[in-house]
Amino acid sequence: MNFTYVILIPLIPLISFLVLGIFNKKIKPGVSGYIGVAALSTSTALSFYTAYQYFFAIGKVDGVYQTFVQKTTWMNFTDTLAIDMGVLVDPISVMMLIVVSIISLMVHIYSRGYMKGDDGYTRFFAFLGLFSFSMFGLVLATNLFQIYIFWELVGVSSYLLIGYYYTKTSAVAAAKKAFIVTRFADLGFLIGILIIGYYTGTYDFETLNNPEGSAILNWASTSFMGLSVITWALILIFIGGAGKSAMFPLHIWLPDAMEGPTPVSALIHAATMVVAGVYLVARLFPMYYFVEDGFALNIVAYVGAFSSLFAAIIAITQTDIKRVLAFSTMSQLGYMMLALGVSGYDGHDGVGYMASMFHLFTHAMFKGLLFLGAGSVIHAVHSNYLKDMGGLRKYMPITNITFLIAALAISGVFPLSGFWSKDEILVAAFEHNKLIYGVGVFVAGLTAFYMFRLYFGIFWGKDTKYEHEPHESPISMTFPLMVLALISIVGGFIPFSEFITPDKAGFEAHLNIPLAIVATIVGFTGIGLAYIFYKKENDLANKFANAFGPFNKWASDKFYFDEIYMFVTKKILFKRVSAPIAYFDKKYVDGTMEGVGNKTVVLSEKIKGIQSGKVQDYAFAFIAGVVIIALVFIYLWTN
């Protein structure tokens, strides 16, 4: 089977970006929306066709899913080391095509209603096209360098989208913060790539991930500070992934990214930019698993577990609904990371890997639904804060029902999609690491609590008197809500274990009823507490929060990580490090060069009088010079 046509999936959004960007002023806003939707509809159709062909037609040979690569050499360094450009089709790249295309298409459709009347309407759809192109290119990359190129393109396009309202100081600051923090992380990624290339002689995923290949078999050939250099490279690559996926302590950019339009929040936080880190670790999973007995993989597990708990605690205390969802995203990404970290490789041992990808899929749908639902609410009440909301179920029935479905799904309520994927994660954790399992169960309870705190606070709670009576959003905004709600209901019944496993062979997964019961009880406990505290206006929530004393204030202030970030950057990096270097550069480096220039000017002023403009003067000088040179030559010759 020739999958060459797959290259069209990223190229079509790129074309829409170029058309909308170049002809920004000439295209009517309404037309630009249709162009964006048409482009993503085409890419989505091709993605589904690819998935059908791969999973149900020709992808499997002798019980194992094959990898199809179409590539051409871009740069040659040595006989073995080269950078290729192309497309790689395997189970996780096909799955990611589906995820990215669905969410991007729904965001495009939703944005036609949400951004209506905005001065930068066409520019917005151009940026969406660039972002979609970058994500498609990232998931189809055949090697580490290609994925790094699109990785940076994702960073650039997210910068443009987060800072879309460039006249707002807060939006500009948020865009710069996201860009700078992820650049620090990406430096680790780049160094890791260079180490891998130097010691293995390849950047190619097929070669690197081959359990029988030299990259895995010879990992112990060189060591540094007690670990193999390949392990160090994998840790550095994970740092890059942790930056994109907002893992602790590189998470500080994520809440501020809410300054972008709500469709952007859905696009970035649901299925695209933030899952790139999870996808990166999954893409290199055989290396993480086999190199040095999974040392780097253990780091992935514990960082993921801590991040999920840390973010869930903060989410409980936030009052901005988009920030609650942002920290929820961080927590769920931690879930995906810990699942990868506790996974094995062969057969059922790979349940963690499968569960991570399964949860990536289900989370994309219900978290995209939550963000778009939040956008619908914000569009109606013109506020992000819970204090300005309440009783909206009477005014927004579709948003209410779809938001409830998403909240139940992320809380792990049977039979919605989140129940199945979260159960598999907890099964993997229980089988491999009881401590991480305990953290996972506790986070499940916290998730249910803060999500229903959000739901009851928006749609129930106090009967708010609104200045302008809220109303349901137009069909262009509610249609994506209904589509994502449907997928959130039925998505859990997809037999992921038959399609996506680390060894690509598949296995039959079974529901672990005792663990599912435990998780369900914990989830309903969280929902029950939220019901008591927030369904009707009362003072119980404040009393409960006050019982935790200073800890509640610390969590509300995000444990002061933003303040630490500002102190480190402004007080230490800028004033103590950058300022002296800048002074030395200006005073001595620039001063020296400026001094040389000034002296040259002075000297030229003094000697320019020699240029008289008289031919006889120049002839005299020439003859005199010749005579002097001749006399010197004769003197040296005779002596």
C-alpha positions as CSV (number, residue, x, y, z in Angstrom):
1,M,0.0,0.0,0.0
2,N,1.3,3.4,-1.0
3,F,0.6,6.0,1.7
4,T,2.2,8.9,-0.2
5,Y,-1.1,10.7,-0.3
6,V,-0.8,11.2,3.5
7,I,1.5,14.1,2.8
8,L,-1.6,16.0,1.7
9,I,-3.0,15.9,5.3
10,P,-0.5,18.6,6.6
11,L,-0.1,20.4,3.2
12,I,-3.8,21.3,2.9
13,P,-3.8,23.4,6.2
14,L,-0.5,24.9,5.1
15,I,-2.1,26.0,1.8
16,S,-5.0,27.6,3.7
17,F,-2.5,29.4,6.0
18,L,-0.7,30.8,2.9
19,V,-3.9,31.8,1.1
20,L,-5.4,33.5,4.2
21,G,-2.2,35.1,5.2
22,I,-1.2,36.5,1.8
23,F,-4.7,37.7,0.9
24,N,-5.7,38.7,4.4
25,K,-7.1,42.1,3.4
26,K,-8.8,40.9,0.2
27,I,-10.8,37.9,1.6
28,K,-14.1,38.6,3.3
29,P,-14.2,37.3,6.9
30,G,-17.0,34.9,6.2
31,V,-15.2,33.4,3.3
32,S,-12.0,32.9,5.3
33,G,-13.9,30.9,7.9
34,Y,-15.3,28.6,5.1
35,I,-11.8,28.2,3.6
36,G,-10.4,27.1,7.0
37,V,-13.2,24.7,7.7
38,A,-13.0,23.3,4.1
39,A,-9.2,22.7,4.5
40,L,-9.6,20.9,7.8
41,S,-12.6,18.9,6.6
42,T,-10.4,17.6,3.7
43,S,-7.5,16.7,6.1
44,T,-10.0,15.0,8.5
45,A,-11.5,13.0,5.7
46,L,-8.0,11.9,4.5
47,S,-7.1,11.0,8.2
48,F,-10.1,8.8,8.6
49,Y,-9.4,7.1,5.2
50,T,-5.9,6.5,6.3
51,A,-7.1,5.0,9.6
52,Y,-9.5,2.7,7.8
53,Q,-6.9,1.5,5.3
54,Y,-4.3,1.0,8.0
55,F,-6.3,-0.6,10.8
56,F,-8.8,-2.6,8.8
57,A,-7.3,-3.3,5.4
58,I,-3.5,-3.7,5.0
59,G,-1.8,-2.5,8.2
60,K,-1.5,-5.9,9.9
61,V,0.8,-8.7,8.7
62,D,1.1,-12.0,10.6
63,G,-0.7,-10.4,13.6
64,V,1.7,-7.3,13.8
65,Y,1.0,-3.8,12.6
66,Q,3.6,-2.7,10.1
67,T,5.3,0.6,9.8
68,F,5.1,2.4,6.4
69,V,7.6,5.1,5.6
70,Q,7.7,7.4,2.6
71,K,10.8,9.7,2.8
72,T,13.5,11.5,0.9
73,T,17.0,12.5,2.1
74,W,17.2,16.2,2.9
75,M,20.8,16.4,4.3
76,N,23.7,13.9,4.3
77,F,26.3,14.2,7.1
78,T,28.0,10.8,6.8
79,D,27.3,7.4,5.2
80,T,24.9,6.6,8.0
81,L,23.9,9.9,9.5
82,A,21.3,11.9,7.5
83,I,18.2,14.0,7.9
84,D,15.2,12.7,6.0
85,M,11.9,14.3,5.4
86,G,8.8,12.3,4.9
87,V,5.8,10.6,6.6
88,L,5.7,7.7,9.0
89,V,2.5,5.7,9.2
90,D,2.1,3.4,12.2
91,P,-0.5,2.9,15.0
92,I,0.2,5.9,17.1
93,S,0.8,8.3,14.2
94,V,-2.6,7.2,12.6
95,M,-4.3,7.6,16.0
96,M,-2.8,11.1,16.4
97,L,-4.0,12.1,12.9
98,I,-7.5,11.2,14.0
99,V,-7.2,13.1,17.3
100,V,-5.6,16.3,15.8
101,S,-8.0,16.4,12.8
102,I,-11.2,16.0,14.9
103,I,-10.3,18.6,17.4
104,S,-8.9,21.0,14.9
105,L,-12.0,20.7,12.7
106,M,-14.3,21.2,15.6
107,V,-12.3,24.3,16.7
108,H,-12.5,25.7,13.2
109,I,-16.3,25.2,13.0
110,Y,-16.8,26.6,16.5
111,S,-14.6,29.6,15.8
112,R,-16.8,30.7,12.9
113,G,-19.4,31.6,15.6
114,Y,-17.2,32.5,18.5
115,M,-14.9,34.9,16.6
116,K,-17.6,36.5,14.5
117,G,-17.2,40.2,14.2
118,D,-13.5,40.1,15.4
119,D,-11.3,42.5,13.5
120,G,-8.6,39.8,13.0
121,Y,-11.0,37.1,11.9
122,T,-9.1,36.1,8.7
123,R,-5.8,36.3,10.5
124,F,-7.1,34.0,13.2
125,F,-8.0,31.3,10.7
126,A,-4.6,31.7,9.1
127,F,-2.9,31.0,12.4
128,L,-5.2,28.0,13.0
129,G,-4.1,26.6,9.6
130,L,-0.4,27.1,10.5
131,F,-0.9,25.3,13.9
132,S,-2.7,22.4,12.3
133,F,0.0,22.0,9.7
134,S,2.6,22.0,12.4
135,M,0.9,19.4,14.5
136,F,0.2,17.1,11.5
137,G,3.9,17.4,10.5
138,L,5.0,16.6,14.0
139,V,3.0,13.4,14.3
140,L,4.0,12.1,10.9
141,A,7.7,12.8,11.3
142,T,10.1,10.0,10.4
143,N,13.1,11.0,12.6
144,L,14.1,13.1,15.5
145,F,15.3,16.1,13.5
146,Q,12.1,16.3,11.5
147,I,10.0,16.1,14.6
148,Y,12.2,18.9,16.2
149,I,11.5,21.2,13.2
150,F,7.8,20.8,13.5
151,W,8.1,20.9,17.3
152,E,9.5,24.4,17.0
153,L,6.8,25.4,14.4
154,V,4.2,24.3,16.9
155,G,5.9,26.6,19.4
156,V,5.8,29.5,17.0
157,S,2.2,29.0,16.0
158,S,1.1,28.7,19.6
159,Y,2.9,31.9,20.3
160,L,0.9,33.6,17.6
161,L,-2.4,32.2,18.9
162,I,-1.8,32.8,22.6
163,G,-0.8,36.4,21.8
164,Y,-3.6,36.9,19.3
165,Y,-5.0,39.8,21.3
166,Y,-1.7,41.6,20.9
167,T,-3.1,44.9,22.1
168,K,-3.6,43.3,25.6
169,T,-0.5,43.5,27.7
170,S,-1.4,40.3,29.5
171,A,-1.8,38.3,26.3
172,V,1.6,39.5,25.0
173,A,3.2,38.6,28.3
174,A,1.5,35.1,28.3
175,A,2.7,34.4,24.7
176,K,6.2,35.4,25.6
177,K,6.1,33.3,28.8
178,A,4.9,30.2,26.9
179,F,7.5,30.7,24.2
180,I,10.5,31.3,26.6
181,V,9.7,28.5,29.0
182,T,9.2,26.0,26.3
183,R,12.5,27.2,24.6
184,F,14.4,26.4,27.8
185,A,12.9,22.9,27.7
186,D,13.5,22.6,23.9
187,L,17.2,23.3,24.5
188,G,17.4,20.0,26.4
189,F,15.5,18.3,23.6
190,L,18.0,19.6,21.0
191,I,21.0,18.5,23.0
192,G,19.4,15.0,23.5
193,I,18.9,14.8,19.7
194,L,22.5,15.7,19.0
195,I,23.8,13.1,21.6
196,I,21.6,10.4,20.0
197,G,22.8,11.2,16.5
198,Y,26.5,11.3,17.6
199,Y,26.5,8.0,19.5
200,T,24.0,6.0,17.4
201,G,24.8,7.4,14.0
202,T,21.1,7.8,13.1
203,Y,18.0,9.9,13.9
204,D,15.6,7.5,12.2
205,F,12.8,6.3,14.5
206,E,12.6,2.8,12.9
207,T,16.3,2.2,13.5
208,L,16.4,3.8,17.0
209,N,13.3,1.8,18.2
210,N,14.4,-1.6,16.9
211,P,14.8,-3.8,20.0
212,E,17.4,-5.8,18.1
213,G,19.2,-2.7,16.7
214,S,22.5,-1.3,17.7
215,A,21.0,1.8,19.4
216,I,19.4,-0.3,22.1
217,L,21.8,-3.2,22.2
218,N,24.9,-1.0,22.6
219,W,23.5,1.6,25.0
220,A,26.1,0.8,27.6
221,S,29.1,1.4,25.4
222,T,29.7,5.0,26.8
223,S,28.8,6.3,30.2
224,F,28.8,9.7,31.9
225,M,28.5,10.4,35.6
226,G,27.3,6.8,36.3
227,L,24.7,6.7,33.5
228,S,25.0,5.8,29.9
229,V,25.0,8.7,27.5
230,I,21.9,7.4,25.8
231,T,20.1,7.5,29.1
232,W,21.2,11.1,29.6
233,A,19.9,11.8,26.0
234,L,16.5,10.3,26.8
235,I,16.3,12.4,30.0
236,L,17.1,15.5,28.0
237,I,14.5,14.6,25.4
238,F,11.9,14.1,28.1
239,I,12.7,17.6,29.4
240,G,11.7,18.9,26.0
241,G,8.5,16.8,26.2
242,A,7.9,18.0,29.8
243,G,8.0,21.6,28.7
244,K,5.5,21.1,25.9
245,S,3.2,19.0,28.1
246,A,3.5,21.4,31.1
247,M,5.0,18.9,33.5
248,F,6.2,20.1,36.9
249,P,8.3,22.4,37.2
250,L,7.9,23.6,33.5
251,H,4.2,24.1,33.9
252,I,4.1,27.8,34.6
253,W,3.3,28.8,31.1
254,L,0.1,26.8,30.8
255,P,-2.4,28.8,33.0
256,D,-1.3,32.1,31.4
257,A,-1.9,30.6,27.9
258,M,-5.6,31.1,28.7
259,E,-5.2,34.7,27.5
260,G,-5.7,33.5,24.0
261,P,-9.3,33.1,22.6
262,T,-11.2,30.2,24.1
263,P,-11.0,28.1,20.8
264,V,-7.3,28.4,21.0
265,S,-7.4,27.1,24.6
266,A,-9.3,24.1,23.4
267,L,-6.9,23.5,20.5
268,I,-3.7,23.8,22.6
269,H,-5.0,22.1,25.8
270,A,-7.1,19.3,24.4
271,A,-5.3,17.4,21.7
272,T,-2.5,19.3,20.2
273,M,0.4,21.2,21.6
274,V,0.3,19.8,25.2
275,V,0.1,16.2,24.1
276,A,3.2,16.5,22.0
277,G,5.4,15.6,25.0
278,V,3.4,12.5,25.6
279,Y,3.6,11.5,22.0
280,L,7.3,12.1,21.9
281,V,7.9,9.7,24.8
282,A,5.5,7.2,23.2
283,R,7.3,7.5,19.9
284,L,10.7,6.6,21.6
285,F,9.1,4.1,24.0
286,P,11.3,1.1,23.1
287,M,14.4,3.1,23.8
288,Y,13.0,4.4,27.1
289,Y,12.0,0.9,28.1
290,F,15.1,-1.1,27.1
291,V,18.0,1.4,27.7
292,E,19.5,0.9,31.2
293,D,16.5,-1.1,32.5
294,G,14.1,1.8,32.0
295,F,15.9,4.3,34.2
296,A,14.7,7.3,32.2
297,L,11.2,5.7,32.1
298,N,11.1,5.7,35.9
299,I,11.7,9.4,35.9
300,V,8.8,9.8,33.4
301,A,6.5,7.9,35.8
302,Y,7.3,9.8,39.0
303,V,7.3,13.3,37.3
304,G,3.9,12.4,35.7
305,A,2.5,11.2,39.0
306,F,3.6,14.3,41.0
307,S,2.4,16.6,38.2
308,S,-1.0,15.0,38.2
309,L,-1.4,15.4,42.0
310,F,0.1,18.9,42.1
311,A,-2.1,20.3,39.3
312,A,-5.3,18.6,40.7
313,I,-4.7,20.3,44.1
314,I,-4.3,23.7,42.5
315,A,-7.4,23.2,40.2
316,I,-9.6,22.8,43.3
317,T,-8.9,26.4,44.4
318,Q,-9.1,28.3,41.1
319,T,-12.0,30.6,40.3
320,D,-11.3,31.3,36.7
321,I,-13.1,28.5,34.8
322,K,-10.5,28.4,32.0
323,R,-7.6,28.1,34.6
324,V,-9.4,25.2,36.3
325,L,-9.5,23.5,33.0
326,A,-5.9,24.4,32.3
327,F,-4.7,22.8,35.6
328,S,-7.0,19.9,34.9
329,T,-5.2,19.4,31.6
330,M,-1.8,19.4,33.4
331,S,-3.2,16.8,35.8
332,Q,-4.5,14.5,33.0
333,L,-1.2,14.8,31.1
334,G,0.5,13.6,34.2
335,Y,-1.8,10.6,34.1
336,M,-0.7,9.8,30.6
337,M,3.0,10.2,31.5
338,L,2.7,8.0,34.6
339,A,0.9,5.4,32.5
340,L,3.9,5.3,30.0
341,G,6.3,5.2,32.9
342,V,4.8,2.1,34.5
343,S,4.3,0.2,31.2
344,G,6.0,-2.9,30.0
345,Y,6.6,-3.9,26.4
346,D,5.3,-7.3,25.4
347,G,1.6,-8.3,25.3
348,H,-0.5,-7.4,28.3
349,D,2.6,-5.9,30.0
350,G,2.2,-3.0,27.6
351,V,-1.2,-2.0,29.1
352,G,0.3,1.2,30.4
353,Y,1.4,2.3,27.0
354,M,-1.9,1.4,25.5
355,A,-3.8,3.1,28.4
356,S,-1.8,6.3,27.9
357,M,-2.6,6.5,24.2
358,F,-6.2,5.6,25.0
359,H,-6.5,8.3,27.6
360,L,-4.9,10.8,25.2
361,F,-7.7,10.0,22.7
362,T,-10.6,10.2,25.2
363,H,-9.2,13.2,27.0
364,A,-8.8,15.1,23.8
365,M,-12.6,14.7,23.2
366,F,-14.0,15.5,26.6
367,K,-11.4,18.2,27.4
368,G,-12.0,19.8,24.0
369,L,-15.7,19.7,24.9
370,L,-15.1,21.3,28.3
371,F,-13.1,24.1,26.8
372,L,-15.6,24.8,24.0
373,G,-18.4,24.6,26.6
374,A,-16.6,27.1,28.8
375,G,-16.2,29.3,25.7
376,S,-20.0,29.1,25.1
377,V,-20.6,30.2,28.8
378,I,-18.1,33.0,28.6
379,H,-19.6,34.1,25.3
380,A,-23.0,34.3,27.1
381,V,-22.1,36.0,30.4
382,H,-18.9,37.9,29.3
383,S,-16.9,36.7,32.3
384,N,-14.4,33.9,33.1
385,Y,-15.1,33.8,36.8
386,L,-17.4,31.5,38.8
387,K,-18.7,34.4,41.0
388,D,-20.4,35.8,37.9
389,M,-22.1,32.6,37.0
390,G,-24.9,30.4,38.3
391,G,-28.2,28.9,37.2
392,L,-27.2,28.9,33.5
393,R,-28.9,25.5,32.9
394,K,-32.2,27.4,32.3
395,Y,-30.7,29.6,29.6
396,M,-28.2,27.2,27.9
397,P,-29.7,23.7,27.8
398,I,-27.4,22.3,25.1
399,T,-24.2,23.6,26.7
400,N,-25.4,22.4,30.1
401,I,-26.0,18.8,28.9
402,T,-22.8,18.5,26.9
403,F,-20.7,20.0,29.7
404,L,-22.3,17.5,32.1
405,I,-21.3,14.6,29.8
406,A,-17.7,15.9,29.6
407,A,-17.6,16.3,33.4
408,L,-18.9,12.8,34.0
409,A,-16.4,11.4,31.4
410,I,-13.3,13.0,33.0
411,S,-14.6,11.9,36.4
412,G,-14.5,8.3,35.2
413,V,-18.2,7.5,35.4
414,F,-19.4,4.3,33.7
415,P,-19.9,3.9,30.7
416,L,-18.4,7.1,29.4
417,S,-15.0,7.1,27.6
418,G,-13.0,8.4,30.6
419,F,-14.0,5.4,32.7
420,W,-12.4,2.9,30.3
421,S,-9.1,4.8,29.7
422,K,-8.6,5.8,33.3
423,D,-9.4,2.3,34.5
424,E,-6.6,0.9,32.2
425,I,-4.2,3.5,33.6
426,L,-4.9,2.5,37.2
427,V,-4.6,-1.2,36.2
428,A,-1.1,-0.6,34.8
429,A,-0.1,1.4,37.9
430,F,-1.5,-1.3,40.3
431,E,0.5,-4.0,38.5
432,H,3.8,-2.2,38.5
433,N,3.9,0.5,41.2
434,K,1.5,0.6,44.2
435,L,2.6,4.1,45.3
436,I,1.8,5.6,41.9
437,Y,-1.5,3.6,41.9
438,G,-2.4,5.3,45.2
439,V,-1.6,8.7,43.8
440,G,-3.7,7.9,40.7
441,V,-6.7,6.9,42.7
442,F,-6.5,10.0,44.9
443,V,-6.2,12.2,41.8
444,A,-9.3,10.6,40.3
445,G,-11.3,11.7,43.4
446,L,-9.9,15.2,43.2
447,T,-10.7,15.4,39.5
448,A,-14.3,14.4,40.1
449,F,-14.6,17.0,42.9
450,Y,-13.2,20.0,41.0
451,M,-15.0,19.2,37.8
452,F,-18.4,19.1,39.5
453,R,-17.4,22.2,41.6
454,L,-17.1,23.8,38.2
455,Y,-20.3,22.3,36.8
456,F,-22.5,23.1,39.8
457,G,-21.0,26.6,40.1
458,I,-21.8,27.4,36.4
459,F,-25.1,25.7,35.8
460,W,-26.6,25.4,39.3
461,G,-25.5,27.3,42.5
462,K,-26.9,30.8,43.1
463,D,-29.6,32.2,40.9
464,T,-27.6,35.0,39.3
465,K,-29.3,38.2,38.1
466,Y,-27.6,38.9,34.8
467,E,-27.5,42.4,33.3
468,H,-28.2,40.9,29.9
469,E,-30.2,37.6,29.8
470,P,-27.9,34.8,28.6
471,H,-28.9,32.7,25.7
472,E,-27.8,29.5,24.0
473,S,-24.9,29.8,21.5
474,P,-25.5,29.6,17.8
475,I,-25.5,26.3,15.9
476,S,-21.9,26.9,14.7
477,M,-20.8,26.7,18.4
478,T,-23.3,24.0,19.7
479,F,-22.7,21.6,16.8
480,P,-19.1,20.9,17.8
481,L,-20.3,20.5,21.4
482,M,-22.7,17.8,20.4
483,V,-20.2,15.9,18.2
484,L,-17.6,15.8,20.9
485,A,-20.2,14.8,23.5
486,L,-21.2,11.9,21.3
487,I,-17.6,10.7,21.0
488,S,-17.1,11.2,24.8
489,I,-20.1,8.8,25.2
490,V,-19.1,6.0,22.8
491,G,-15.3,6.5,22.5
492,G,-14.6,4.2,25.4
493,F,-15.9,1.2,23.5
494,I,-13.1,1.4,20.9
495,P,-10.9,-1.7,21.5
496,F,-7.7,0.3,21.8
497,S,-5.7,-2.7,23.0
498,E,-6.2,-4.4,19.7
499,F,-4.8,-1.4,17.8
500,I,-2.2,0.4,19.8
501,T,0.4,-1.4,21.8
502,P,4.2,-1.0,22.2
503,D,5.0,-4.2,20.4
504,K,2.3,-3.5,17.7
505,A,0.9,-7.0,18.1
506,G,-2.2,-6.1,20.2
507,F,-3.9,-8.0,23.0
508,E,-7.3,-8.5,24.5
509,A,-8.0,-6.2,27.4
510,H,-10.4,-7.0,30.2
511,L,-12.1,-4.8,32.7
512,N,-10.5,-5.2,36.2
513,I,-13.8,-5.1,38.2
514,P,-12.3,-4.7,41.7
515,L,-10.1,-1.8,40.7
516,A,-12.9,-0.2,38.6
517,I,-15.2,-0.4,41.7
518,V,-12.6,1.4,43.8
519,A,-12.1,4.1,41.2
520,T,-15.8,4.5,40.8
521,I,-16.5,4.8,44.5
522,V,-13.7,7.4,44.8
523,G,-15.1,9.3,41.8
524,F,-18.6,9.4,43.2
525,T,-17.3,10.5,46.5
526,G,-15.7,13.5,44.8
527,I,-19.0,14.2,42.9
528,G,-21.0,13.9,46.2
529,L,-18.8,16.3,48.1
530,A,-19.1,18.8,45.2
531,Y,-22.9,18.3,45.2
532,I,-23.1,19.1,49.0
533,F,-20.8,22.2,48.7
534,Y,-21.8,23.8,45.5
535,K,-25.2,22.6,44.1
536,K,-26.9,25.2,46.2
537,E,-25.4,28.4,47.6
538,N,-24.1,27.8,51.1
539,D,-21.0,28.5,53.3
540,L,-19.8,24.9,53.6
541,A,-17.2,25.3,50.9
542,N,-15.6,28.2,52.6
543,K,-15.6,26.4,56.0
544,F,-14.0,23.4,54.3
545,A,-11.4,25.5,52.6
546,N,-10.6,27.4,55.9
547,A,-10.0,24.1,57.6
548,F,-6.8,23.7,55.5
549,G,-5.5,27.0,56.8
550,P,-2.4,28.4,54.9
551,F,-2.3,25.4,52.6
552,N,-5.5,26.5,50.8
553,K,-3.9,30.0,50.3
554,W,-0.8,28.4,48.9
555,A,-2.7,26.3,46.5
556,S,-4.9,29.2,45.4
557,D,-1.7,31.1,44.6
558,K,-0.3,28.1,42.7
559,F,2.3,27.5,45.4
560,Y,4.0,30.8,44.3
561,F,5.7,29.3,41.3
562,D,4.9,32.3,39.2
563,E,6.6,34.5,41.9
564,I,9.6,32.2,42.0
565,Y,9.8,32.3,38.2
566,M,9.7,36.1,38.2
567,F,12.3,36.2,41.0
568,V,14.7,33.9,39.2
569,T,14.3,35.6,35.9
570,K,14.2,39.2,36.9
571,K,16.3,39.3,40.1
572,I,18.9,36.6,39.3
573,L,19.1,36.0,35.5
574,F,18.4,39.6,34.4
575,K,20.0,41.7,37.1
576,R,22.8,39.4,38.4
577,V,23.8,37.6,35.2
578,S,22.5,39.4,32.1
579,A,23.0,43.0,33.4
580,P,26.8,42.6,34.1
581,I,27.2,40.8,30.8
582,A,25.3,43.6,29.0
583,Y,27.3,46.3,30.7
584,F,30.6,44.6,29.7
585,D,29.4,44.2,26.2
586,K,28.3,47.8,25.9
587,K,31.2,49.3,27.8
588,Y,34.1,47.3,26.5
589,V,33.2,45.3,23.4
590,D,31.0,48.0,21.8
591,G,33.3,50.7,23.3
592,T,36.3,49.2,21.7
593,M,34.7,48.9,18.3
594,E,33.2,52.4,18.6
595,G,36.7,53.7,19.6
596,V,38.3,52.1,16.6
597,G,35.7,53.6,14.4
598,N,36.0,57.1,15.9
599,K,39.8,57.0,15.6
600,T,39.5,56.0,12.0
601,V,37.2,59.0,11.4
602,V,39.7,61.4,13.0
603,L,42.6,60.0,11.1
604,S,40.7,60.1,7.8
605,E,39.9,63.8,8.5
606,K,43.6,64.5,8.9
607,I,44.8,62.7,5.8
608,K,41.9,63.6,3.4
609,G,43.8,66.9,2.7
610,I,46.2,64.9,0.6
611,Q,43.5,64.4,-1.9
612,S,43.9,67.7,-3.8
613,G,42.3,66.7,-7.0
614,K,45.2,67.9,-9.1
615,V,46.7,65.4,-11.6
616,Q,50.2,66.9,-11.4
617,D,50.2,66.3,-7.6
618,Y,49.3,62.6,-8.1
619,A,51.9,62.2,-10.9
620,F,54.6,63.8,-8.7
621,A,53.7,61.5,-5.8
622,F,53.7,58.5,-8.0
623,I,57.2,59.3,-9.5
624,A,58.6,60.1,-6.1
625,G,57.3,56.8,-4.8
626,V,58.9,54.9,-7.6
627,V,62.2,56.7,-7.1
628,I,62.3,56.0,-3.4
629,I,61.5,52.3,-3.9
630,A,64.2,52.1,-6.6
631,L,66.8,53.7,-4.3
632,V,65.9,51.3,-1.5
633,F,66.1,48.3,-3.9
634,I,69.6,49.5,-5.2
635,Y,70.8,50.0,-1.6
636,L,69.8,46.6,-0.5
637,W,71.2,45.0,-3.7
638,T,74.7,46.6,-3.3
639,N,75.0,45.9,0.3
